Amino acid sequence: MSTTSEPLHIGLVSLHTSPGDEPGSGEVGGMNVVVRHQAEALADRGHHVDIITRRSAPTQPDSVSLVPGVCLRFLSAGPAEPVPKGEHDAFIEPFRHELEQLGPFDVLHSHHWFSGAAALPVARERGIPHVQSFHSIAADPTTPLSEGERPESAGRIAGEQLLARESDAVVVVSEAEASTVRTRLGGPDSHIWIVPPGVDGSVFRPAAVGARRASVPYVVAAARVQPLKGLDLAIEAIAGISHEARPTLVIAGDASSEAGDYVDELRRLAAARGIADRVTFIGPQSRADLAFLFRGSAAVLVPSHSETYGLVALEGSASGVPVVAAAAGGLREAVVDGETGVVLESREPSVWAAEIERILTDTGYAAGLASAGREHAERLSWERSASGLEDVYRRVLGRGSRVGS
């Protein structure tokens, strides 16, 4: 076991989605961005990091180096092809068997409950700490689902409760997520650590002074195209803006494998509201292309029904544009209401339309939000995020893992 002065060998487990894939495609979202950037920042601090995921294509090698100190490893568990997220329960046991062959590790850190269900027993067998991050948590089966949320598999909530109670630490990204872990999963306060994500301010940066803007202003909603992300509200809001001020809505992201014909539903909605020519679907974007898109926009919209944090909101702020977000989970922390953007309790389209139109027409107001947003984002680097993670790892190593608990 490492001492406090030694570099660590860290296993970051991401069973159902590879942090090496481009965010915005399929099931690849904010979790992938967080894992990838935290891994690279941990390596910059002198640690060796293995990111461990399921092989989803026959051409994927056993391992590939992402940057010095970070190795992406592919384990065979289930078919070597993309599989809908909800079907990954079946791959937990074979993935666990393959994970047992890797290492040695000082600590295993699982991302999402699939990963934790596979990795916790391995950590216990080896007597090393297990750290859990959820990124999303199942809705309580006794309560009605929010619009856009789908029922989870019967074993998920029980699995998450076990992981929250038995892991040596649970790392969350916001106070909102910490509260959910405590109240819904029964995780002990002493084992919950808040480590906010970061943002690369050299990639997500404001437009240069005097840079040309699009002839027709546009706003961006960047998310997987699925009901949970509330993109119908974004369309309804744009339709509610006066014709002379109405921007184009650019939707950047791929359709989730479980979203069915949601893209077609959104297209039909735009047509029904008479704004089909003002809604553009551009598919998933690279990080550099998304950053370019953000800094040329008038605003970034985040109308999600649920977010543990809302990384895209922070990236919008770093890009020097106002953010308009739903008051959902960690978005209340990612956006400082009235300072870096607007956080709306209401999902009434007319309320959203009014706020977006104010940003479009009141240049002083928009500039103030944009400037404060950039300052806020500059305080949240990936190096700071990795430092917080390292502190968690050192502490659980110092007190020993909960072997046999």
Solvent accessible surface area in square Angstrom, and as a share of the most:
residue,aa,sasa,rsa
1,M,145,0.65
2,S,19,0.12
3,T,78,0.45
4,T,109,0.64
5,S,102,0.66
6,E,76,0.34
7,P,89,0.56
8,L,4,0.02
9,H,46,0.21
10,I,0,0.00
11,G,0,0.00
12,L,1,0.01
13,V,0,0.00
14,S,0,0.00
15,L,0,0.00
16,H,24,0.11
17,T,11,0.06
18,S,7,0.04
19,P,3,0.02
20,G,32,0.30
21,D,62,0.32
22,E,76,0.34
23,P,21,0.13
24,G,16,0.15
25,S,33,0.21
26,G,26,0.25
27,E,31,0.14
28,V,10,0.06
29,G,12,0.11
30,G,38,0.37
31,M,22,0.10
32,N,2,0.01
33,V,7,0.04
34,V,10,0.05
35,V,0,0.00
36,R,66,0.24
37,H,42,0.19
38,Q,6,0.03
39,A,0,0.00
40,E,41,0.18
41,A,8,0.06
42,L,0,0.00
43,A,14,0.11
44,D,127,0.66
45,R,90,0.33
46,G,47,0.46
47,H,9,0.04
48,H,74,0.33
49,V,0,0.00
50,D,2,0.01
51,I,0,0.00
52,I,0,0.00
53,T,1,0.01
54,R,9,0.03
55,R,30,0.11
56,S,30,0.19
57,A,32,0.25
58,P,111,0.70
59,T,126,0.73
60,Q,35,0.16
61,P,69,0.43
62,D,108,0.56
63,S,44,0.29
64,V,63,0.36
65,S,82,0.53
66,L,42,0.21
67,V,48,0.28
68,P,126,0.79
69,G,30,0.29
70,V,2,0.01
71,C,19,0.11
72,L,5,0.03
73,R,70,0.26
74,F,16,0.07
75,L,12,0.06
76,S,63,0.41
77,A,2,0.02
78,G,43,0.42
79,P,60,0.38
80,A,39,0.30
81,E,92,0.41
82,P,116,0.73
83,V,23,0.13
84,P,45,0.28
85,K,39,0.16
86,G,29,0.27
87,E,99,0.44
88,H,5,0.02
89,D,50,0.26
90,A,76,0.59
91,F,21,0.09
92,I,16,0.08
93,E,102,0.46
94,P,53,0.34
95,F,0,0.00
96,R,51,0.19
97,H,109,0.49
98,E,55,0.25
99,L,0,0.00
100,E,59,0.26
101,Q,119,0.53
102,L,38,0.19
103,G,39,0.37
104,P,115,0.72
105,F,11,0.05
106,D,24,0.12
107,V,0,0.00
108,L,0,0.00
109,H,1,0.00
110,S,0,0.00
111,H,3,0.01
112,H,4,0.02
113,W,17,0.06
114,F,7,0.03
115,S,0,0.00
116,G,0,0.00
117,A,23,0.18
118,A,0,0.00
119,A,0,0.00
120,L,15,0.07
121,P,40,0.25
122,V,1,0.00
123,A,0,0.00
124,R,38,0.14
125,E,120,0.54
126,R,83,0.30
127,G,25,0.24
128,I,20,0.10
129,P,0,0.00
130,H,0,0.00
131,V,0,0.00
132,Q,0,0.00
133,S,7,0.05
134,F,1,0.00
135,H,34,0.15
136,S,44,0.28
137,I,23,0.12
138,A,3,0.02
139,A,20,0.16
140,D,47,0.24
141,P,103,0.65
142,T,118,0.69
143,T,69,0.40
144,P,128,0.80
145,L,69,0.34
146,S,56,0.36
147,E,125,0.56
148,G,24,0.23
149,E,53,0.24
150,R,98,0.36
151,P,100,0.63
152,E,63,0.28
153,S,48,0.31
154,A,102,0.79
155,G,39,0.37
156,R,10,0.04
157,I,29,0.15
158,A,59,0.45
159,G,15,0.14
160,E,0,0.00
161,Q,50,0.22
162,L,99,0.49
163,L,2,0.01
164,A,0,0.00
165,R,113,0.41
166,E,40,0.18
167,S,0,0.00
168,D,0,0.00
169,A,0,0.00
170,V,0,0.00
171,V,8,0.04
172,V,0,0.00
173,V,18,0.10
174,S,1,0.00
175,E,99,0.44
176,A,31,0.24
177,E,6,0.03
178,A,1,0.01
179,S,45,0.29
180,T,34,0.20
181,V,0,0.00
182,R,90,0.33
183,T,110,0.64
184,R,84,0.31
185,L,0,0.00
186,G,35,0.33
187,G,5,0.05
188,P,48,0.30
189,D,94,0.49
190,S,79,0.51
191,H,29,0.13
192,I,22,0.11
193,W,61,0.21
194,I,70,0.36
195,V,7,0.04
196,P,46,0.29
197,P,3,0.02
198,G,0,0.00
199,V,10,0.06
200,D,47,0.24
201,G,25,0.24
202,S,81,0.52
203,V,48,0.27
204,F,5,0.02
205,R,106,0.39
206,P,53,0.33
207,A,33,0.26
208,A,78,0.60
209,V,158,0.91
210,G,76,0.73
211,A,48,0.37
212,R,233,0.85
213,R,134,0.49
214,A,51,0.39
215,S,117,0.76
216,V,66,0.38
217,P,63,0.40
218,Y,32,0.12
219,V,0,0.00
220,V,0,0.00
221,A,1,0.01
222,A,15,0.11
223,A,24,0.18
224,R,44,0.16
225,V,3,0.01
226,Q,31,0.14
227,P,54,0.34
228,L,44,0.22
229,K,24,0.10
230,G,0,0.00
231,L,1,0.00
232,D,45,0.23
233,L,10,0.05
234,A,0,0.00
235,I,0,0.00
236,E,40,0.18
237,A,0,0.00
238,I,0,0.00
239,A,23,0.18
240,G,51,0.49
241,I,2,0.01
242,S,38,0.25
243,H,135,0.60
244,E,152,0.68
245,A,18,0.14
246,R,43,0.16
247,P,0,0.00
248,T,25,0.14
249,L,0,0.00
250,V,13,0.08
251,I,1,0.00
252,A,5,0.04
253,G,8,0.07
254,D,48,0.25
255,A,39,0.30
256,S,8,0.05
257,S,67,0.44
258,E,69,0.31
259,A,13,0.10
260,G,72,0.70
261,D,74,0.38
262,Y,14,0.05
263,V,35,0.20
264,D,68,0.35
265,E,79,0.36
266,L,3,0.01
267,R,121,0.44
268,R,139,0.51
269,L,33,0.16
270,A,3,0.02
271,A,60,0.47
272,A,75,0.58
273,R,114,0.42
274,G,59,0.57
275,I,1,0.01
276,A,60,0.47
277,D,117,0.61
278,R,52,0.19
279,V,13,0.08
280,T,57,0.33
281,F,40,0.17
282,I,63,0.32
283,G,22,0.21
284,P,54,0.34
285,Q,41,0.18
286,S,42,0.27
287,R,51,0.18
288,A,68,0.52
289,D,77,0.40
290,L,15,0.07
291,A,1,0.01
292,F,140,0.59
293,L,27,0.14
294,F,0,0.00
295,R,36,0.13
296,G,24,0.23
297,S,2,0.01
298,A,28,0.21
299,A,1,0.00
300,V,0,0.00
301,L,2,0.01
302,V,6,0.03
303,P,3,0.02
304,S,3,0.02
305,H,33,0.15
306,S,48,0.31
307,E,31,0.14
308,T,33,0.19
309,Y,14,0.05
310,G,5,0.05
311,L,18,0.09
312,V,25,0.15
313,A,0,0.00
314,L,0,0.00
315,E,7,0.03
316,G,0,0.00
317,S,0,0.00
318,A,0,0.00
319,S,1,0.01
320,G,15,0.14
321,V,4,0.02
322,P,6,0.04
323,V,0,0.00
324,V,0,0.00
325,A,0,0.00
326,A,3,0.03
327,A,18,0.14
328,A,11,0.09
329,G,26,0.25
330,G,0,0.00
331,L,0,0.00
332,R,122,0.44
333,E,64,0.29
334,A,0,0.00
335,V,0,0.00
336,V,50,0.29
337,D,87,0.45
338,G,52,0.50
339,E,103,0.46
340,T,3,0.02
341,G,0,0.00
342,V,11,0.07
343,V,20,0.11
344,L,16,0.08
345,E,136,0.61
346,S,41,0.27
347,R,84,0.31
348,E,90,0.41
349,P,41,0.26
350,S,66,0.43
351,V,56,0.32
352,W,0,0.00
353,A,4,0.03
354,A,63,0.49
355,E,43,0.19
356,I,0,0.00
357,E,44,0.20
358,R,119,0.43
359,I,6,0.03
360,L,35,0.18
361,T,87,0.50
362,D,56,0.29
363,T,109,0.64
364,G,54,0.52
365,Y,45,0.17
366,A,18,0.14
367,A,61,0.47
368,G,43,0.41
369,L,5,0.02
370,A,16,0.12
371,S,64,0.41
372,A,32,0.25
373,G,0,0.00
374,R,46,0.17
375,E,97,0.43
376,H,24,0.11
377,A,2,0.02
378,E,108,0.49
379,R,144,0.53
380,L,19,0.10
381,S,44,0.28
382,W,23,0.08
383,E,92,0.41
384,R,132,0.48
385,S,4,0.03
386,A,0,0.00
387,S,41,0.26
388,G,25,0.24
389,L,1,0.00
390,E,27,0.12
391,D,61,0.32
392,V,1,0.01
393,Y,0,0.00
394,R,39,0.14
395,R,129,0.47
396,V,0,0.00
397,L,11,0.06
398,G,68,0.65
399,R,114,0.42
400,G,26,0.25
401,S,21,0.14
402,R,65,0.24
403,V,95,0.55
404,G,76,0.73
405,S,80,0.51
